[in-house]
Amino acid sequence: MLVPQEYMQLVNFWPIILMFVVMYFIVYRPQKKQEKQRKSLLDNLKKGDRVVTIGGVHGTVTAIDPNKVTLKVAEKTEIVFSRSAIASIQGE
């Protein structure tokens, strides 16, 4: 059985433990979910998708490499972006 002083030391750790548990559910878990959604978006990218880059450039995917994406942004104008620069697919 715990003596009162040892019991108080143990009780003093509960707020710290509770803080880490709450932080896990508020910060870490949603961040992991968001990372999975982003990875899914980039993995499902295909030719012909209309996308927006993180810089706000709108275009249509014309070519996809493992690390690069080519976007048609105007007639006869194509720009190569890093695949990670794609922020969203329009219409989703």
KALINWO-V808368 format. One record per residue. N is the residue number from 1. RES is the residue in three letters. OMEGA is omega in whole degrees, 0 to 359 (* if undefined). NEAR is the number of other ideal C-beta (glycine too) atoms within 12 Angstrom. Layout:
n: <N & N>
res: <RES & RES>
omega: <OMEGA & OMEGA>
near: <NEAR & NEAR>
//
This chain:
n: <1 & 2 & 3 & 4 & 5 & 6 & 7 & 8 & 9 & 10 & 11 & 12 & 13 & 14 & 15 & 16 & 17 & 18 & 19 & 20 & 21 & 22 & 23 & 24 & 25 & 26 & 27 & 28 & 29 & 30 & 31 & 32 & 33 & 34 & 35 & 36 & 37 & 38 & 39 & 40 & 41 & 42 & 43 & 44 & 45 & 46 & 47 & 48 & 49 & 50 & 51 & 52 & 53 & 54 & 55 & 56 & 57 & 58 & 59 & 60 & 61 & 62 & 63 & 64 & 65 & 66 & 67 & 68 & 69 & 70 & 71 & 72 & 73 & 74 & 75 & 76 & 77 & 78 & 79 & 80 & 81 & 82 & 83 & 84 & 85 & 86 & 87 & 88 & 89 & 90 & 91 & 92>
res: <MET & LEU & VAL & PRO & GLN & GLU & TYR & MET & GLN & LEU & VAL & ASN & PHE & TRP & PRO & ILE & ILE & LEU & MET & PHE & VAL & VAL & MET & TYR & PHE & ILE & VAL & TYR & ARG & PRO & GLN & LYS & LYS & GLN & GLU & LYS & GLN & ARG & LYS & SER & LEU & LEU & ASP & ASN & LEU & LYS & LYS & GLY & ASP & ARG & VAL & VAL & THR & ILE & GLY & GLY & VAL & HIS & GLY & THR & VAL & THR & ALA & ILE & ASP & PRO & ASN & LYS & VAL & THR & LEU & LYS & VAL & ALA & GLU & LYS & THR & GLU & ILE & VAL & PHE & SER & ARG & SER & ALA & ILE & ALA & SER & ILE & GLN & GLY & GLU>
omega: <182 & 174 & 185 & 182 & 178 & 178 & 180 & 178 & 179 & 180 & 180 & 179 & 183 & 178 & 179 & 178 & 178 & 179 & 179 & 178 & 179 & 180 & 178 & 183 & 182 & 187 & 192 & 184 & 177 & 179 & 178 & 179 & 180 & 178 & 178 & 179 & 180 & 179 & 178 & 179 & 182 & 179 & 182 & 179 & 181 & 179 & 179 & 178 & 174 & 186 & 173 & 179 & 178 & 177 & 178 & 179 & 178 & 178 & 179 & 181 & 177 & 179 & 180 & 171 & 179 & 183 & 185 & 176 & 176 & 181 & 172 & 184 & 177 & 178 & 180 & 178 & 177 & 180 & 178 & 179 & 169 & 181 & 181 & 179 & 179 & 182 & 182 & 174 & 181 & 180 & 178 & *>
near: <5 & 10 & 9 & 10 & 10 & 12 & 13 & 12 & 12 & 15 & 15 & 13 & 14 & 14 & 12 & 13 & 14 & 14 & 14 & 15 & 15 & 14 & 15 & 15 & 15 & 12 & 15 & 15 & 15 & 14 & 15 & 14 & 14 & 14 & 15 & 14 & 17 & 22 & 16 & 14 & 24 & 28 & 15 & 18 & 33 & 18 & 17 & 17 & 27 & 23 & 37 & 24 & 25 & 15 & 16 & 12 & 24 & 23 & 31 & 28 & 32 & 25 & 22 & 25 & 15 & 12 & 14 & 21 & 34 & 26 & 34 & 24 & 24 & 12 & 8 & 8 & 14 & 19 & 24 & 22 & 31 & 20 & 27 & 18 & 25 & 35 & 24 & 21 & 27 & 18 & 11 & 15>
//
